[in-house]
Amino acid sequence: MSSTPSVQEAKAMMQELINKYTELAKQDPESDKSWQPLSKSGVLKIYRKEEEKNNVLMDYLVATTIVEGVTAAEMADVFHSKELKLKWDHTIEADKLLETLDEHCAVYHQILKRVWPTAQRDMVYASHKQQLEGEEIHPTWIVCNVSCEHPSTPEGTSGYTRATIEVVLYCQTICDKPNPTSRSDIKCKVTYSASVNPGGWAPSAAVRAISQREYPKFLKKISSFTIDHVKKSPIKF
């Protein structure tokens, strides 16, 4: 029996992730001992975050960065949009919409380009984008991608090795002025975490090493694309 959650279970997991990252965003990685700095490149920082879950100490990687000239809504749009993702994420071979759950949540079947000599991977996941209520003048946005099962694409029938994911992109707008009129007055603080099980056999240490290497590549790629994508558009909050 598959341990991959159903669509409804994935939606419940997303709400847990939203609550978790809303709390994480209030913490100061520089002073909180549960955040261990691993690497830094300019404004991009990667941490190992520890937490206790069911009396078991667990840890995962979290990256933070600042993107100049864009808002939280714009970053979330680029990450969540199927059409835009295919323009900046060149690891994807195909991305098919399986089901629209509501205005901001849908299920996709994604096929990744093969990295020789490993088997080609695919994944089925629900992607949810949400504006969060808070005290900030401009809204915070979050996107959660969580693997799930879908009857149209059962695991083992597509000819690929099925990978599973739990990904969060948490975006906060920072403004230099109360009512910004220029993109030079705005920036976006991004908190990103991705738990990926590539399927098949892979040692956890190797998966962690790959994640630490890929986080900066991913954030630099989506940041530069978003900056270029919105630079001539009206500011969207």
PyRosetta script that sets phi, psi and omega in degrees:
from pyrosetta import init, pose_from_sequence

init()
pose = pose_from_sequence("MSSTPSVQEAKAMMQELINKYTELAKQDPESDKSWQPLSKSGVLKIYRKEEEKNNVLMDYLVATTIVEGVTAAEMADVFHSKELKLKWDHTIEADKLLETLDEHCAVYHQILKRVWPTAQRDMVYASHKQQLEGEEIHPTWIVCNVSCEHPSTPEGTSGYTRATIEVVLYCQTICDKPNPTSRSDIKCKVTYSASVNPGGWAPSAAVRAISQREYPKFLKKISSFTIDHVKKSPIKF")
pose.set_psi(1, 134.9)
pose.set_omega(1, -178.3)
pose.set_phi(2, -70.5)
pose.set_psi(2, 143.2)
pose.set_omega(2, 176.5)
pose.set_phi(3, -93.6)
pose.set_psi(3, 0.0)
pose.set_omega(3, 178.8)
pose.set_phi(4, -69.8)
pose.set_psi(4, 133.0)
pose.set_omega(4, -176.2)
pose.set_phi(5, -68.7)
pose.set_psi(5, 156.9)
pose.set_omega(5, 172.2)
pose.set_phi(6, -72.5)
pose.set_psi(6, 172.7)
pose.set_omega(6, 178.6)
pose.set_phi(7, -59.5)
pose.set_psi(7, -44.4)
pose.set_omega(7, -179.0)
pose.set_phi(8, -66.8)
pose.set_psi(8, -37.5)
pose.set_omega(8, 175.9)
pose.set_phi(9, -65.4)
pose.set_psi(9, -38.0)
pose.set_omega(9, 178.4)
pose.set_phi(10, -64.0)
pose.set_psi(10, -38.9)
pose.set_omega(10, 178.4)
pose.set_phi(11, -64.3)
pose.set_psi(11, -38.0)
pose.set_omega(11, 177.2)
pose.set_phi(12, -66.1)
pose.set_psi(12, -39.0)
pose.set_omega(12, 177.5)
pose.set_phi(13, -63.2)
pose.set_psi(13, -36.4)
pose.set_omega(13, 179.2)
pose.set_phi(14, -62.4)
pose.set_psi(14, -40.8)
pose.set_omega(14, 179.0)
pose.set_phi(15, -64.3)
pose.set_psi(15, -37.2)
pose.set_omega(15, 175.7)
pose.set_phi(16, -63.0)
pose.set_psi(16, -40.5)
pose.set_omega(16, 179.1)
pose.set_phi(17, -66.2)
pose.set_psi(17, -40.0)
pose.set_omega(17, 178.2)
pose.set_phi(18, -60.1)
pose.set_psi(18, -47.1)
pose.set_omega(18, 178.6)
pose.set_phi(19, -61.8)
pose.set_psi(19, -42.3)
pose.set_omega(19, -177.6)
pose.set_phi(20, -63.8)
pose.set_psi(20, -46.7)
pose.set_omega(20, -175.3)
pose.set_phi(21, -78.9)
pose.set_psi(21, -22.7)
pose.set_omega(21, 171.7)
pose.set_phi(22, -64.0)
pose.set_psi(22, -39.2)
pose.set_omega(22, 177.4)
pose.set_phi(23, -73.1)
pose.set_psi(23, -40.3)
pose.set_omega(23, 178.9)
pose.set_phi(24, -58.8)
pose.set_psi(24, -38.0)
pose.set_omega(24, -176.3)
pose.set_phi(25, -65.1)
pose.set_psi(25, -20.0)
pose.set_omega(25, 179.3)
pose.set_phi(26, -84.3)
pose.set_psi(26, -11.9)
pose.set_omega(26, -176.6)
pose.set_phi(27, -86.7)
pose.set_psi(27, 155.2)
pose.set_omega(27, 177.2)
pose.set_phi(28, -105.1)
pose.set_psi(28, 105.1)
pose.set_omega(28, -177.7)
pose.set_phi(29, -58.4)
pose.set_psi(29, -25.4)
pose.set_omega(29, -176.6)
pose.set_phi(30, -75.7)
pose.set_psi(30, -21.8)
pose.set_omega(30, -176.6)
pose.set_phi(31, -119.2)
pose.set_psi(31, -18.3)
pose.set_omega(31, -179.2)
pose.set_phi(32, -82.0)
pose.set_psi(32, 122.8)
pose.set_omega(32, -175.1)
pose.set_phi(33, -68.7)
pose.set_psi(33, -14.9)
pose.set_omega(33, 178.7)
pose.set_phi(34, -79.0)
pose.set_psi(34, -6.8)
pose.set_omega(34, 175.3)
pose.set_phi(35, -104.0)
pose.set_psi(35, 119.9)
pose.set_omega(35, 178.8)
pose.set_phi(36, -111.1)
pose.set_psi(36, 114.8)
pose.set_omega(36, -179.5)
pose.set_phi(37, -65.5)
pose.set_psi(37, 133.6)
pose.set_omega(37, 179.3)
pose.set_phi(38, -110.5)
pose.set_psi(38, -40.4)
pose.set_omega(38, -179.5)
pose.set_phi(39, -158.9)
pose.set_psi(39, 158.8)
pose.set_omega(39, -179.9)
pose.set_phi(40, -146.2)
pose.set_psi(40, 134.6)
pose.set_omega(40, 175.4)
pose.set_phi(41, -140.1)
pose.set_psi(41, 96.3)
pose.set_omega(41, -174.5)
pose.set_phi(42, 65.5)
pose.set_psi(42, -125.4)
pose.set_omega(42, -180.0)
pose.set_phi(43, -86.1)
pose.set_psi(43, -5.0)
pose.set_omega(43, -178.2)
pose.set_phi(44, -90.7)
pose.set_psi(44, 122.0)
pose.set_omega(44, -177.5)
pose.set_phi(45, -129.3)
pose.set_psi(45, 144.2)
pose.set_omega(45, 177.8)
pose.set_phi(46, -121.5)
pose.set_psi(46, 133.8)
pose.set_omega(46, -178.2)
pose.set_phi(47, -126.5)
pose.set_psi(47, 154.3)
pose.set_omega(47, 164.3)
pose.set_phi(48, -98.7)
pose.set_psi(48, 122.3)
pose.set_omega(48, -177.3)
pose.set_phi(49, -107.0)
pose.set_psi(49, 128.5)
pose.set_omega(49, 179.0)
pose.set_phi(50, -101.3)
pose.set_psi(50, 144.3)
pose.set_omega(50, 173.4)
pose.set_phi(51, -151.9)
pose.set_psi(51, 154.1)
pose.set_omega(51, 177.4)
pose.set_phi(52, -101.3)
pose.set_psi(52, 128.1)
pose.set_omega(52, -179.2)
pose.set_phi(53, -134.9)
pose.set_psi(53, 119.7)
pose.set_omega(53, -177.5)
pose.set_phi(54, 54.7)
pose.set_psi(54, 42.6)
pose.set_omega(54, 178.3)
pose.set_phi(55, 66.4)
pose.set_psi(55, 16.8)
pose.set_omega(55, 177.5)
pose.set_phi(56, -118.0)
pose.set_psi(56, 129.6)
pose.set_omega(56, 179.0)
pose.set_phi(57, -79.5)
pose.set_psi(57, 120.8)
pose.set_omega(57, -178.6)
pose.set_phi(58, -121.7)
pose.set_psi(58, 159.5)
pose.set_omega(58, 175.5)
pose.set_phi(59, -142.5)
pose.set_psi(59, 156.7)
pose.set_omega(59, -179.5)
pose.set_phi(60, -153.2)
pose.set_psi(60, 165.4)
pose.set_omega(60, -178.5)
pose.set_phi(61, -94.2)
pose.set_psi(61, 138.2)
pose.set_omega(61, 176.8)
pose.set_phi(62, -131.5)
pose.set_psi(62, 133.6)
pose.set_omega(62, 177.0)
pose.set_phi(63, -115.3)
pose.set_psi(63, 145.1)
pose.set_omega(63, 174.4)
pose.set_phi(64, -128.9)
pose.set_psi(64, 147.9)
pose.set_omega(64, 176.1)
pose.set_phi(65, -156.2)
pose.set_psi(65, 167.7)
pose.set_omega(65, 176.5)
pose.set_phi(66, -119.1)
pose.set_psi(66, 129.7)
pose.set_omega(66, 179.2)
pose.set_phi(67, -114.1)
pose.set_psi(67, 117.7)
pose.set_omega(67, -176.5)
pose.set_phi(68, -77.1)
pose.set_psi(68, 138.6)
pose.set_omega(68, 169.7)
pose.set_phi(69, 82.4)
pose.set_psi(69, 10.6)
pose.set_omega(69, 178.0)
pose.set_phi(70, -133.8)
pose.set_psi(70, 161.8)
pose.set_omega(70, 179.6)
pose.set_phi(71, -105.9)
pose.set_psi(71, 170.3)
pose.set_omega(71, 176.9)
pose.set_phi(72, -60.3)
pose.set_psi(72, -42.6)
pose.set_omega(72, -179.2)
pose.set_phi(73, -61.8)
pose.set_psi(73, -39.8)
pose.set_omega(73, -178.1)
pose.set_phi(74, -69.8)
pose.set_psi(74, -40.5)
pose.set_omega(74, 176.7)
pose.set_phi(75, -63.3)
pose.set_psi(75, -44.4)
pose.set_omega(75, -179.7)
pose.set_phi(76, -63.4)
pose.set_psi(76, -40.1)
pose.set_omega(76, 178.9)
pose.set_phi(77, -59.1)
pose.set_psi(77, -46.6)
pose.set_omega(77, -177.2)
pose.set_phi(78, -65.0)
pose.set_psi(78, -41.1)
pose.set_omega(78, -178.7)
pose.set_phi(79, -70.7)
pose.set_psi(79, -34.7)
pose.set_omega(79, -174.2)
pose.set_phi(80, -85.0)
pose.set_psi(80, -28.5)
pose.set_omega(80, -173.6)
pose.set_phi(81, -71.2)
pose.set_psi(81, 123.6)
pose.set_omega(81, 177.3)
pose.set_phi(82, -61.3)
pose.set_psi(82, -43.9)
pose.set_omega(82, -176.9)
pose.set_phi(83, -66.1)
pose.set_psi(83, -43.5)
pose.set_omega(83, -179.6)
pose.set_phi(84, -71.0)
pose.set_psi(84, -35.7)
pose.set_omega(84, -178.1)
pose.set_phi(85, -58.6)
pose.set_psi(85, -38.2)
pose.set_omega(85, -179.3)
pose.set_phi(86, -67.4)
pose.set_psi(86, -17.4)
pose.set_omega(86, 180.0)
pose.set_phi(87, -84.9)
pose.set_psi(87, -26.3)
pose.set_omega(87, -176.5)
pose.set_phi(88, -116.3)
pose.set_psi(88, -22.5)
pose.set_omega(88, -179.9)
pose.set_phi(89, -99.4)
pose.set_psi(89, 98.2)
pose.set_omega(89, -173.7)
pose.set_phi(90, -87.1)
pose.set_psi(90, 9.9)
pose.set_omega(90, 172.8)
pose.set_phi(91, -84.9)
pose.set_psi(91, -10.4)
pose.set_omega(91, -175.9)
pose.set_phi(92, -91.8)
pose.set_psi(92, 130.0)
pose.set_omega(92, 175.7)
pose.set_phi(93, -91.8)
pose.set_psi(93, -39.5)
pose.set_omega(93, 179.7)
pose.set_phi(94, -155.3)
pose.set_psi(94, 149.9)
pose.set_omega(94, -179.8)
pose.set_phi(95, -142.6)
pose.set_psi(95, 113.6)
pose.set_omega(95, -174.8)
pose.set_phi(96, -114.7)
pose.set_psi(96, 131.7)
pose.set_omega(96, 175.0)
pose.set_phi(97, -75.1)
pose.set_psi(97, 122.3)
pose.set_omega(97, 179.3)
pose.set_phi(98, -96.3)
pose.set_psi(98, -37.9)
pose.set_omega(98, -176.6)
pose.set_phi(99, -162.2)
pose.set_psi(99, 135.9)
pose.set_omega(99, 172.7)
pose.set_phi(100, -95.8)
pose.set_psi(100, 118.7)
pose.set_omega(100, -177.0)
pose.set_phi(101, -87.9)
pose.set_psi(101, -39.3)
pose.set_omega(101, 173.5)
pose.set_phi(102, -162.8)
pose.set_psi(102, -170.1)
pose.set_omega(102, -174.4)
pose.set_phi(103, -58.3)
pose.set_psi(103, -31.9)
pose.set_omega(103, -174.8)
pose.set_phi(104, -120.1)
pose.set_psi(104, 13.5)
pose.set_omega(104, -177.7)
pose.set_phi(105, -141.4)
pose.set_psi(105, 131.2)
pose.set_omega(105, -179.7)
pose.set_phi(106, -149.0)
pose.set_psi(106, 162.6)
pose.set_omega(106, 178.7)
pose.set_phi(107, -110.4)
pose.set_psi(107, 134.7)
pose.set_omega(107, -176.7)
pose.set_phi(108, -126.6)
pose.set_psi(108, 152.2)
pose.set_omega(108, 167.8)
pose.set_phi(109, -112.4)
pose.set_psi(109, 116.9)
pose.set_omega(109, -175.3)
pose.set_phi(110, -115.6)
pose.set_psi(110, 132.3)
pose.set_omega(110, 176.0)
pose.set_phi(111, -109.1)
pose.set_psi(111, 126.5)
pose.set_omega(111, -179.3)
pose.set_phi(112, -93.8)
pose.set_psi(112, 149.5)
pose.set_omega(112, 176.4)
pose.set_phi(113, -64.3)
pose.set_psi(113, 142.6)
pose.set_omega(113, -178.0)
pose.set_phi(114, -71.8)
pose.set_psi(114, 135.7)
pose.set_omega(114, 173.7)
pose.set_phi(115, -108.5)
pose.set_psi(115, 104.6)
pose.set_omega(115, -176.8)
pose.set_phi(116, -64.2)
pose.set_psi(116, 137.2)
pose.set_omega(116, 11.4)
pose.set_phi(117, -101.0)
pose.set_psi(117, 14.9)
pose.set_omega(117, -176.6)
pose.set_phi(118, -76.9)
pose.set_psi(118, 163.3)
pose.set_omega(118, 176.8)
pose.set_phi(119, -69.7)
pose.set_psi(119, 151.7)
pose.set_omega(119, 178.3)
pose.set_phi(120, -73.1)
pose.set_psi(120, 138.4)
pose.set_omega(120, -175.8)
pose.set_phi(121, -105.0)
pose.set_psi(121, 153.1)
pose.set_omega(121, 167.6)
pose.set_phi(122, -137.2)
pose.set_psi(122, 168.8)
pose.set_omega(122, 175.6)
pose.set_phi(123, -155.5)
pose.set_psi(123, 149.5)
pose.set_omega(123, 173.6)
pose.set_phi(124, -116.0)
pose.set_psi(124, 127.4)
pose.set_omega(124, -175.5)
pose.set_phi(125, -149.2)
pose.set_psi(125, 153.7)
pose.set_omega(125, 172.4)
pose.set_phi(126, -96.2)
pose.set_psi(126, 136.5)
pose.set_omega(126, 179.5)
pose.set_phi(127, -121.3)
pose.set_psi(127, 125.5)
pose.set_omega(127, -174.2)
pose.set_phi(128, -128.3)
pose.set_psi(128, 129.8)
pose.set_omega(128, 177.4)
pose.set_phi(129, -115.7)
pose.set_psi(129, 135.5)
pose.set_omega(129, -176.1)
pose.set_phi(130, -146.8)
pose.set_psi(130, 138.5)
pose.set_omega(130, 170.8)
pose.set_phi(131, -84.8)
pose.set_psi(131, 133.5)
pose.set_omega(131, -176.8)
pose.set_phi(132, -103.5)
pose.set_psi(132, 138.7)
pose.set_omega(132, 176.9)
pose.set_phi(133, -80.5)
pose.set_psi(133, 140.4)
pose.set_omega(133, 179.6)
pose.set_phi(134, -169.4)
pose.set_psi(134, -169.8)
pose.set_omega(134, -178.2)
pose.set_phi(135, -86.7)
pose.set_psi(135, -9.2)
pose.set_omega(135, -177.2)
pose.set_phi(136, -67.2)
pose.set_psi(136, 149.6)
pose.set_omega(136, 177.3)
pose.set_phi(137, -64.5)
pose.set_psi(137, -43.4)
pose.set_omega(137, -179.3)
pose.set_phi(138, -109.0)
pose.set_psi(138, 137.9)
pose.set_omega(138, -170.5)
pose.set_phi(139, -65.3)
pose.set_psi(139, 148.9)
pose.set_omega(139, 171.5)
pose.set_phi(140, -90.3)
pose.set_psi(140, 144.5)
pose.set_omega(140, 178.9)
pose.set_phi(141, -124.9)
pose.set_psi(141, 148.7)
pose.set_omega(141, 177.3)
pose.set_phi(142, -135.9)
pose.set_psi(142, 143.9)
pose.set_omega(142, 173.1)
pose.set_phi(143, -124.7)
pose.set_psi(143, 128.7)
pose.set_omega(143, 177.2)
pose.set_phi(144, -119.1)
pose.set_psi(144, 130.8)
pose.set_omega(144, 172.4)
pose.set_phi(145, -117.0)
pose.set_psi(145, 119.7)
pose.set_omega(145, -177.2)
pose.set_phi(146, -131.6)
pose.set_psi(146, 130.5)
pose.set_omega(146, 178.6)
pose.set_phi(147, -61.7)
pose.set_psi(147, 146.8)
pose.set_omega(147, 178.2)
pose.set_phi(148, -153.7)
pose.set_psi(148, 170.2)
pose.set_omega(148, 173.2)
pose.set_phi(149, -92.1)
pose.set_psi(149, 151.0)
pose.set_omega(149, 173.9)
pose.set_phi(150, -144.8)
pose.set_psi(150, 133.0)
pose.set_omega(150, -174.2)
pose.set_phi(151, -60.5)
pose.set_psi(151, -22.4)
pose.set_omega(151, -178.0)
pose.set_phi(152, -76.4)
pose.set_psi(152, -19.8)
pose.set_omega(152, -176.3)
pose.set_phi(153, -141.0)
pose.set_psi(153, 70.5)
pose.set_omega(153, -178.9)
pose.set_phi(154, -64.5)
pose.set_psi(154, 148.3)
pose.set_omega(154, 177.8)
pose.set_phi(155, -62.7)
pose.set_psi(155, 137.2)
pose.set_omega(155, 176.8)
pose.set_phi(156, 93.0)
pose.set_psi(156, -4.5)
pose.set_omega(156, -178.6)
pose.set_phi(157, -106.3)
pose.set_psi(157, -7.4)
pose.set_omega(157, -174.6)
pose.set_phi(158, -96.0)
pose.set_psi(158, -10.7)
pose.set_omega(158, -179.3)
pose.set_phi(159, 86.4)
pose.set_psi(159, 3.6)
pose.set_omega(159, 179.3)
pose.set_phi(160, -112.6)
pose.set_psi(160, 163.0)
pose.set_omega(160, 171.2)
pose.set_phi(161, -84.0)
pose.set_psi(161, 123.7)
pose.set_omega(161, -173.4)
pose.set_phi(162, -81.3)
pose.set_psi(162, 117.3)
pose.set_omega(162, 174.2)
pose.set_phi(163, -92.4)
pose.set_psi(163, 156.5)
pose.set_omega(163, 176.1)
pose.set_phi(164, -127.1)
pose.set_psi(164, 150.4)
pose.set_omega(164, -174.7)
pose.set_phi(165, -138.6)
pose.set_psi(165, 156.7)
pose.set_omega(165, 167.7)
pose.set_phi(166, -143.5)
pose.set_psi(166, 103.8)
pose.set_omega(166, -169.9)
pose.set_phi(167, -124.8)
pose.set_psi(167, 138.5)
pose.set_omega(167, 178.0)
pose.set_phi(168, -132.6)
pose.set_psi(168, 132.2)
pose.set_omega(168, 170.4)
pose.set_phi(169, -122.2)
pose.set_psi(169, 112.2)
pose.set_omega(169, -175.9)
pose.set_phi(170, -111.5)
pose.set_psi(170, 122.4)
pose.set_omega(170, -170.0)
pose.set_phi(171, -123.9)
pose.set_psi(171, 130.2)
pose.set_omega(171, 179.0)
pose.set_phi(172, -125.1)
pose.set_psi(172, 130.3)
pose.set_omega(172, 177.5)
pose.set_phi(173, -82.4)
pose.set_psi(173, 133.7)
pose.set_omega(173, 175.4)
pose.set_phi(174, -118.5)
pose.set_psi(174, 127.1)
pose.set_omega(174, -177.5)
pose.set_phi(175, -119.1)
pose.set_psi(175, 138.8)
pose.set_omega(175, 175.6)
pose.set_phi(176, -81.6)
pose.set_psi(176, -18.8)
pose.set_omega(176, 179.9)
pose.set_phi(177, -130.7)
pose.set_psi(177, 150.8)
pose.set_omega(177, -180.0)
pose.set_phi(178, -58.7)
pose.set_psi(178, -39.0)
pose.set_omega(178, -179.6)
pose.set_phi(179, -127.5)
pose.set_psi(179, 79.4)
pose.set_omega(179, -175.5)
pose.set_phi(180, -64.9)
pose.set_psi(180, 138.7)
pose.set_omega(180, 177.6)
pose.set_phi(181, -117.1)
pose.set_psi(181, -8.7)
pose.set_omega(181, -178.2)
pose.set_phi(182, -128.0)
pose.set_psi(182, 149.2)
pose.set_omega(182, 178.0)
pose.set_phi(183, -67.2)
pose.set_psi(183, -18.2)
pose.set_omega(183, 176.3)
pose.set_phi(184, -70.9)
pose.set_psi(184, -12.5)
pose.set_omega(184, -179.4)
pose.set_phi(185, -93.8)
pose.set_psi(185, -3.7)
pose.set_omega(185, -174.3)
pose.set_phi(186, -126.7)
pose.set_psi(186, 155.1)
pose.set_omega(186, 171.9)
pose.set_phi(187, -155.6)
pose.set_psi(187, 166.6)
pose.set_omega(187, -176.6)
pose.set_phi(188, -124.8)
pose.set_psi(188, 126.6)
pose.set_omega(188, 172.1)
pose.set_phi(189, -89.6)
pose.set_psi(189, 124.4)
pose.set_omega(189, -177.2)
pose.set_phi(190, -112.9)
pose.set_psi(190, 130.6)
pose.set_omega(190, 170.4)
pose.set_phi(191, -115.4)
pose.set_psi(191, 125.8)
pose.set_omega(191, -171.9)
pose.set_phi(192, -132.7)
pose.set_psi(192, 136.0)
pose.set_omega(192, 174.8)
pose.set_phi(193, -145.8)
pose.set_psi(193, 138.7)
pose.set_omega(193, -179.5)
pose.set_phi(194, -139.0)
pose.set_psi(194, 119.9)
pose.set_omega(194, 173.9)
pose.set_phi(195, -104.2)
pose.set_psi(195, 116.4)
pose.set_omega(195, -174.4)
pose.set_phi(196, -124.3)
pose.set_psi(196, 126.2)
pose.set_omega(196, 170.6)
pose.set_phi(197, -106.8)
pose.set_psi(197, 109.1)
pose.set_omega(197, -173.0)
pose.set_phi(198, -70.5)
pose.set_psi(198, -4.4)
pose.set_omega(198, -177.5)
pose.set_phi(199, 79.8)
pose.set_psi(199, 161.5)
pose.set_omega(199, -175.5)
pose.set_phi(200, 67.6)
pose.set_psi(200, -155.0)
pose.set_omega(200, -178.8)
pose.set_phi(201, -104.8)
pose.set_psi(201, 127.4)
pose.set_omega(201, 176.1)
pose.set_phi(202, -153.0)
pose.set_psi(202, 125.7)
pose.set_omega(202, 179.7)
pose.set_phi(203, -64.1)
pose.set_psi(203, 140.8)
pose.set_omega(203, -176.0)
pose.set_phi(204, -60.1)
pose.set_psi(204, -35.4)
pose.set_omega(204, 179.2)
pose.set_phi(205, -62.9)
pose.set_psi(205, -38.3)
pose.set_omega(205, 179.5)
pose.set_phi(206, -68.9)
pose.set_psi(206, -40.9)
pose.set_omega(206, 178.4)
pose.set_phi(207, -61.8)
pose.set_psi(207, -42.4)
pose.set_omega(207, 179.0)
pose.set_phi(208, -63.9)
pose.set_psi(208, -42.4)
pose.set_omega(208, -179.6)
pose.set_phi(209, -63.3)
pose.set_psi(209, -40.2)
pose.set_omega(209, 177.9)
pose.set_phi(210, -65.3)
pose.set_psi(210, -42.5)
pose.set_omega(210, 179.8)
pose.set_phi(211, -60.2)
pose.set_psi(211, -45.7)
pose.set_omega(211, -178.8)
pose.set_phi(212, -62.7)
pose.set_psi(212, -31.0)
pose.set_omega(212, 178.6)
pose.set_phi(213, -78.7)
pose.set_psi(213, -35.8)
pose.set_omega(213, -173.9)
pose.set_phi(214, -83.4)
pose.set_psi(214, -27.7)
pose.set_omega(214, 179.7)
pose.set_phi(215, -51.7)
pose.set_psi(215, -54.1)
pose.set_omega(215, -179.1)
pose.set_phi(216, -61.4)
pose.set_psi(216, -39.3)
pose.set_omega(216, 179.2)
pose.set_phi(217, -60.3)
pose.set_psi(217, -46.6)
pose.set_omega(217, -179.0)
pose.set_phi(218, -61.2)
pose.set_psi(218, -49.1)
pose.set_omega(218, -175.0)
pose.set_phi(219, -67.2)
pose.set_psi(219, -38.0)
pose.set_omega(219, 177.9)
pose.set_phi(220, -66.5)
pose.set_psi(220, -37.4)
pose.set_omega(220, -178.7)
pose.set_phi(221, -68.1)
pose.set_psi(221, -49.6)
pose.set_omega(221, -178.2)
pose.set_phi(222, -70.0)
pose.set_psi(222, -32.3)
pose.set_omega(222, 179.8)
pose.set_phi(223, -66.0)
pose.set_psi(223, -48.4)
pose.set_omega(223, -178.3)
pose.set_phi(224, -66.0)
pose.set_psi(224, -37.1)
pose.set_omega(224, 178.3)
pose.set_phi(225, -65.0)
pose.set_psi(225, -45.1)
pose.set_omega(225, -177.5)
pose.set_phi(226, -64.1)
pose.set_psi(226, -43.2)
pose.set_omega(226, 178.0)
pose.set_phi(227, -56.0)
pose.set_psi(227, -47.1)
pose.set_omega(227, -178.8)
pose.set_phi(228, -70.3)
pose.set_psi(228, -35.7)
pose.set_omega(228, -176.2)
pose.set_phi(229, -67.4)
pose.set_psi(229, -35.4)
pose.set_omega(229, -172.7)
pose.set_phi(230, -105.2)
pose.set_psi(230, -4.6)
pose.set_omega(230, -169.2)
pose.set_phi(231, -59.2)
pose.set_psi(231, -27.5)
pose.set_omega(231, 179.8)
pose.set_phi(232, -105.0)
pose.set_psi(232, 8.9)
pose.set_omega(232, -177.7)
pose.set_phi(233, -102.9)
pose.set_psi(233, 156.0)
pose.set_omega(233, 173.8)
pose.set_phi(234, -59.5)
pose.set_psi(234, 147.7)
pose.set_omega(234, -179.8)
pose.set_phi(235, -66.5)
pose.set_psi(235, 131.1)
pose.set_omega(235, -179.5)
pose.set_phi(236, -115.7)
pose.set_psi(236, 124.1)
pose.set_omega(236, 178.6)
pose.set_phi(237, -104.9)
pose.dump_pdb("model.pdb")
